[in-house]
Amino acid sequence: MSTVIDNAVIAKNSSRLMAVLDTETKNKALFTISKALFDNKDSIFEANKIDLEEAEKDGLDMPLFKRLKFDDNKLKDVTDGINSLIGLEDPVGQIKLHTKLDDDLDLYRVTCPIGVIGIIFESRPDALVQIATLCVKSGNSVFLKGGREAINTNKVLSEVIYNAGVEGGLPEGWLHLLESREDVTAMLDLNDYIDLIIPRGSNSFVQYIMKNTSIPVMGHADGVCHVYIDDDCDEELALKVAVDSKTQYVSVCNATETILVNRALKDTLLPKLVESLKAKNVEIFFEEDVTEWHHEYLDYKVSMKLVDSVDEAIDHINKYSSGHTDCIITKDSAKAEKFMNAVDSGNVMHNCSTRFSDGFRYGFGAEVGISTSKLHARGPVGLEGLVTYKYKVYGHGNIVDDYATSRKTFKHIKCDV
């Protein structure tokens, strides 16, 4: 039986073949995967039924239970995402910089795959499909570890996707599924083979991963998102956006968990907002009832607080937000820009729902997660977040000694790319 390290060696070798695949081959593999998911939907749904039955027996929280379900709607969503991915530009091989160091010496910065990526995600089988196919398009090999609640669904999905990918032209060993915590622990020690780890989950979980590996980690922490409703707002717009931000789909990381309302709206907009949220069965916790502002409900619950100004809203958000997504609702463009520049989050919104912070909605062809860190990639991590770059220098027998002895001088001419 193969161990995690055995598979890591295979994945590393596979990643070198993935890195040089042409766009046509990657798109063919994606098309083959999309078709295979439809062709095998009965076995996928049957596995998901088993997971749902076990989850119900175990009393899984309703928000997680909803995430676990993989039905025709979820299948359509993921295959639509794959088709969108096929239509996107290949992120590999893009020239991002061209400098003529001298007349016959050219420097290029060119995008390339990261290599082998280990991704740990929650109980959402659709996330497995999104992550795997993003790795195909970006030319990376991948280790996948989903929540234990979805183990049967993930097994079938990973087998279907892996086999279809190989059939479509991907190298053997490009995808591996981890099934236990022990497998994850083993992966954290494989810095010679794994190039990046992306953990999706609570902040404490992400911090645990960071503290227990020397592999670079792209942190996707919890989603404590805010909406601030300014006193200078369009009330109808404010109600529509705030309610959508909270209730359009509650069990996701870009759903709003705290609504800040300018105190001037206490007797006008606030009662209407409360009524609108209660009509959607939202339980409201006002500031006197809130003991922890950094709280992700993932449910029909929301914290609410009155603030005196946009500055107080900014201060509150920067103190308690997880750096995921925060929104201001106002007609004052100066206040909006102040908010969007000062709030330290990966996504900032003006007069639109926090639910827009999503790789598919941004046109990234889905996402591997929302990064709340600031290095390499931030916000929805789509294709661009799954590539790095290398520098290529093309010369004609050039030697450094010519420049060190001043026989030649660098020109450093910036060229269009």
C-alpha positions in Angstrom: 0.0 0.0 0.0 1.4 3.4 -1.0 2.3 5.8 1.8 1.9 9.6 1.7 5.6 10.0 1.0 5.5 7.5 -1.8 2.6 9.4 -3.4 4.4 12.7 -2.8 7.4 11.4 -4.8 5.0 10.4 -7.6 3.3 13.8 -7.4 6.6 15.7 -7.6 7.6 13.8 -10.7 4.1 14.3 -12.2 4.3 18.0 -11.5 7.2 18.4 -13.8 5.1 16.9 -16.6 2.1 19.0 -15.6 4.2 22.1 -15.9 4.9 21.7 -19.6 1.5 20.7 -20.8 0.1 22.8 -23.5 -3.2 24.6 -23.2 -5.0 22.3 -25.6 -4.2 19.2 -23.5 -5.3 20.9 -20.3 -8.6 22.0 -21.8 -9.2 18.6 -23.3 -8.6 17.0 -19.8 -11.1 19.5 -18.3 -13.7 18.7 -20.9 -13.2 15.0 -20.3 -13.5 15.5 -16.5 -16.7 17.5 -17.0 -18.3 14.8 -19.1 -17.2 12.0 -16.7 -18.9 13.8 -13.8 -22.2 13.7 -15.6 -21.6 10.1 -16.8 -20.9 8.9 -13.3 -23.4 11.1 -11.4 -25.4 8.1 -10.1 -22.5 6.6 -8.3 -21.5 10.1 -7.0 -25.0 10.8 -5.7 -25.2 7.3 -4.1 -21.9 8.0 -2.2 -23.2 11.4 -1.2 -26.4 9.8 0.1 -24.4 7.6 2.4 -22.5 10.6 3.7 -25.7 12.5 4.3 -27.2 9.6 6.2 -24.2 9.3 8.4 -24.0 13.0 9.0 -27.7 13.0 10.1 -27.1 10.2 12.5 -24.1 12.1 14.0 -26.2 15.3 14.3 -24.0 17.4 12.0 -24.9 21.1 12.2 -27.4 22.2 9.6 -25.0 24.7 7.9 -22.4 22.0 7.4 -25.1 19.5 6.4 -26.2 21.8 3.6 -22.6 22.2 2.4 -22.2 18.4 2.3 -25.1 17.8 -0.1 -24.1 17.1 -3.7 -27.0 16.9 -6.0 -28.0 17.8 -9.6 -27.8 21.5 -8.8 -24.3 21.2 -7.3 -23.3 19.0 -10.3 -24.5 21.7 -12.7 -22.6 24.4 -10.7 -19.3 22.6 -10.8 -19.5 21.6 -14.5 -20.5 25.2 -15.4 -17.4 26.2 -13.5 -15.3 23.8 -15.5 -16.7 25.0 -18.8 -15.9 28.6 -17.6 -12.4 27.5 -16.8 -11.8 26.0 -20.2 -12.6 29.4 -21.7 -10.1 31.3 -19.5 -6.6 32.3 -20.7 -3.9 29.8 -19.7 -2.2 31.3 -16.6 1.1 29.5 -17.5 3.7 31.0 -19.8 2.5 34.6 -19.6 5.2 37.2 -20.0 4.8 39.7 -17.1 8.0 41.7 -17.7 10.5 42.3 -20.5 13.7 44.3 -20.0 16.5 44.7 -22.4 19.5 44.5 -20.1 21.6 45.3 -23.2 21.1 45.3 -27.0 21.7 41.5 -27.1 20.7 40.5 -23.6 17.0 40.2 -22.7 15.3 39.5 -19.4 11.7 38.1 -19.1 9.6 37.3 -16.1 7.3 34.4 -17.1 4.5 32.6 -15.1 4.9 28.9 -14.3 3.1 26.4 -12.0 3.9 26.2 -8.3 4.4 22.4 -8.5 2.7 20.2 -5.9 -0.1 21.8 -3.8 -1.7 20.3 -0.7 -5.2 21.6 -0.1 -7.2 20.9 3.1 -10.8 21.9 2.8 -14.1 21.6 4.6 -17.1 19.3 4.1 -18.0 20.5 0.6 -17.6 17.9 -2.1 -18.1 20.6 -4.8 -14.9 22.3 -3.5 -13.0 19.1 -4.4 -14.1 19.5 -8.0 -13.3 23.2 -8.2 -9.8 22.8 -6.6 -8.8 19.8 -8.7 -9.8 21.5 -12.0 -8.1 24.7 -11.1 -4.9 22.7 -10.5 -5.3 21.2 -14.0 -5.6 24.5 -15.7 -2.7 26.0 -13.7 -0.5 22.9 -14.3 -0.1 21.7 -10.7 -0.2 18.3 -9.1 -2.4 18.2 -6.0 -3.0 16.5 -2.7 -6.6 16.8 -1.5 -8.0 16.4 2.0 -11.7 17.0 2.5 -13.8 16.8 5.6 -14.4 13.4 7.1 -18.1 13.9 6.7 -17.7 13.7 2.9 -15.3 10.8 2.7 -17.5 8.6 0.5 -18.4 11.4 -1.9 -14.8 12.6 -2.1 -13.5 9.1 -2.9 -15.8 8.7 -5.9 -15.3 12.2 -7.1 -11.5 12.0 -6.9 -11.5 8.6 -8.7 -13.7 10.0 -11.5 -11.7 13.2 -11.9 -8.3 11.5 -11.7 -9.1 8.8 -14.3 -10.8 11.2 -16.6 -7.8 13.6 -16.3 -5.4 10.8 -17.3 -7.7 9.8 -20.1 -7.7 13.4 -21.3 -3.9 13.6 -21.4 -2.7 14.4 -17.8 0.3 12.4 -16.4 -0.2 9.5 -13.9 0.0 10.6 -10.3 -1.3 14.2 -10.8 -3.9 13.9 -8.1 -3.9 12.1 -4.7 -6.7 12.0 -2.0 -5.7 12.0 1.7 -8.3 10.3 3.9 -7.1 10.8 7.5 -5.6 13.2 9.9 -2.5 11.0 10.1 -2.2 11.6 6.3 -2.3 15.3 6.8 0.3 15.1 9.6 2.6 13.1 7.3 2.1 15.7 4.5 3.2 18.6 6.7 6.6 17.0 7.0 7.2 16.7 3.2 8.8 20.0 2.4 11.0 18.4 -0.2 8.0 17.4 -2.2 5.1 19.7 -1.4 5.5 23.3 -2.5 2.5 25.0 -1.0 -0.3 24.1 1.5 -3.7 25.9 1.4 -5.8 25.1 4.5 -9.4 26.2 4.5 -11.2 26.4 7.8 -11.2 28.2 11.1 -8.5 30.7 12.0 -7.3 28.3 14.8 -7.0 25.5 12.2 -5.0 27.6 9.8 -2.7 28.7 12.6 -2.2 25.1 13.6 -1.1 24.2 10.1 1.3 27.2 9.9 2.9 26.2 13.2 3.4 22.6 12.3 5.0 22.7 8.9 8.0 24.4 7.1 6.1 24.3 3.8 4.8 27.7 2.7 1.1 28.2 3.8 -1.5 30.3 2.0 -3.9 31.0 4.8 -7.7 30.9 4.3 -9.1 31.7 7.7 -12.7 32.2 8.8 -15.1 34.7 7.1 -16.2 37.3 9.7 -17.6 39.7 7.1 -19.2 43.1 7.8 -21.7 45.5 6.2 -21.6 49.1 7.3 -24.7 51.2 6.5 -23.8 54.9 6.4 -26.2 57.7 7.3 -26.0 59.0 3.7 -27.4 55.9 2.0 -30.2 54.9 -0.3 -32.5 53.1 2.2 -34.0 50.7 -0.3 -30.6 49.8 -1.7 -29.2 49.4 1.8 -32.0 47.0 2.8 -31.6 44.9 -0.4 -27.8 44.6 -0.1 -27.7 43.9 3.6 -30.3 41.2 3.5 -28.7 39.5 0.5 -25.3 39.7 2.2 -26.7 37.9 5.2 -29.3 35.5 3.8 -28.6 34.7 0.1 -26.7 31.6 1.4 -25.8 31.7 5.0 -23.4 28.7 5.4 -20.5 30.3 3.3 -17.5 32.3 4.3 -18.6 35.5 2.4 -21.9 35.8 4.1 -22.1 38.8 6.4 -21.9 38.1 10.1 -22.0 41.7 11.5 -24.0 44.7 10.4 -22.9 48.1 11.5 -25.6 50.8 11.3 -24.9 54.6 11.6 -26.6 55.8 14.7 -28.5 58.5 12.8 -30.5 55.7 11.2 -31.7 54.3 14.6 -35.3 55.4 14.2 -35.6 55.2 10.4 -33.7 52.5 8.6 -32.9 50.2 11.6 -36.5 49.1 12.3 -37.0 48.3 8.6 -33.7 46.3 8.5 -34.7 44.3 11.6 -38.1 43.6 10.1 -36.5 42.5 6.8 -34.1 40.2 8.5 -36.6 38.7 10.8 -38.8 38.0 7.7 -36.0 35.8 6.5 -35.9 34.0 9.9 -32.6 35.7 11.0 -31.9 35.9 14.7 -30.4 39.2 15.6 -27.9 39.8 18.4 -27.6 43.5 19.3 -24.4 44.8 20.8 -25.5 44.4 24.4 -26.0 40.6 23.7 -22.7 40.1 21.9 -19.7 38.8 23.9 -17.5 38.0 20.9 -17.5 40.2 17.8 -15.0 38.0 15.9 -17.6 35.3 15.4 -18.6 33.3 12.2 -22.2 32.1 12.6 -22.6 30.4 9.2 -26.3 30.4 10.0 -29.4 32.6 10.1 -27.9 34.7 12.8 -26.2 38.1 12.8 -24.6 40.6 15.1 -25.7 44.3 14.9 -24.2 47.4 16.3 -24.8 51.2 16.1 -21.7 53.3 15.2 -21.3 57.1 15.1 -19.3 57.4 11.9 -17.5 55.7 9.0 -14.3 56.1 11.1 -15.8 54.1 13.9 -17.0 51.5 11.4 -13.5 51.2 9.9 -11.9 50.8 13.4 -14.4 48.1 14.4 -13.9 46.2 11.2 -10.1 46.3 11.3 -10.3 45.1 14.9 -12.7 42.2 14.5 -12.9 41.3 10.8 -11.1 38.2 9.6 -9.8 40.2 6.6 -12.2 38.4 4.2 -14.9 40.7 2.8 -16.4 44.0 4.1 -18.9 46.4 2.6 -20.0 50.0 2.9 -23.4 51.2 1.8 -23.4 55.0 1.1 -24.1 57.6 -1.6 -21.0 59.5 -0.5 -18.2 58.6 -2.8 -15.5 60.2 -0.6 -16.7 58.1 2.4 -16.7 55.0 0.2 -13.2 55.5 -1.0 -12.0 56.2 2.6 -13.6 52.9 3.7 -12.3 50.9 0.8 -8.7 52.2 1.2 -8.6 52.0 5.0 -10.4 48.6 5.7 -7.6 46.0 5.7 -9.4 43.1 4.0 -8.9 41.1 0.9 -12.2 42.2 -0.6 -14.0 45.5 0.0 -17.4 46.4 -1.5 -19.3 49.5 -2.1 -23.1 49.3 -2.4 -23.1 45.6 -3.3 -23.4 42.3 -1.5 -20.5 40.6 0.3 -21.6 37.5 -1.5 -19.9 38.7 -4.7 -16.4 37.9 -3.2 -16.1 34.6 -5.1 -13.7 33.3 -7.7 -16.4 32.3 -10.1 -18.2 35.6 -9.8 -14.9 37.4 -10.3 -14.4 35.5 -13.5 -11.6 33.4 -12.1 -13.3 30.1 -13.0 -13.9 29.2 -9.4 -11.4 29.3 -6.6 -9.3 27.2 -4.2 -10.3 29.5 -1.4 -10.2 33.0 -0.2 -6.8 34.0 1.0 -6.8 36.3 4.0 -3.0 36.5 4.0 -1.1 39.2 2.1 1.8 37.4 0.5 1.6 35.8 -3.0 -2.2 35.9 -3.4 -5.0 37.6 -1.6 -8.8 37.4 -1.9 -10.3 34.7 -4.1 -7.5 32.5 -5.2 -8.1 31.4 -8.7 -5.7 30.6 -11.5 -3.3 33.5 -10.9 -2.9 32.5 -7.3 -1.8 29.0 -8.4 1.2 30.1 -10.5 4.4 31.7 -9.6 7.1 33.0 -12.0 10.6 32.5 -13.2 13.1 34.8 -14.8 14.4 33.9 -18.2 17.5 35.6 -19.6 18.4 35.2 -23.3 21.9 36.2 -24.3 24.5 35.9 -27.1 27.7 34.9 -25.2 27.4 37.7 -22.8 29.7 37.7 -19.7 29.5 39.7 -16.5 33.2 40.7 -16.6 32.4 43.1 -19.5 30.1 45.0 -17.2 32.3 44.7 -14.1 35.2 46.3 -16.0 33.0 48.9 -17.7 33.7 47.7 -21.2 29.9 47.6 -21.4 27.1 49.2 -19.5 23.6 48.0 -18.8 20.8 49.8 -20.6 17.8 48.4 -18.7 15.2 49.4 -21.3 11.7 48.5 -20.3 9.8 46.9 -23.1 6.1 46.3 -23.7 4.9 42.8 -23.0 
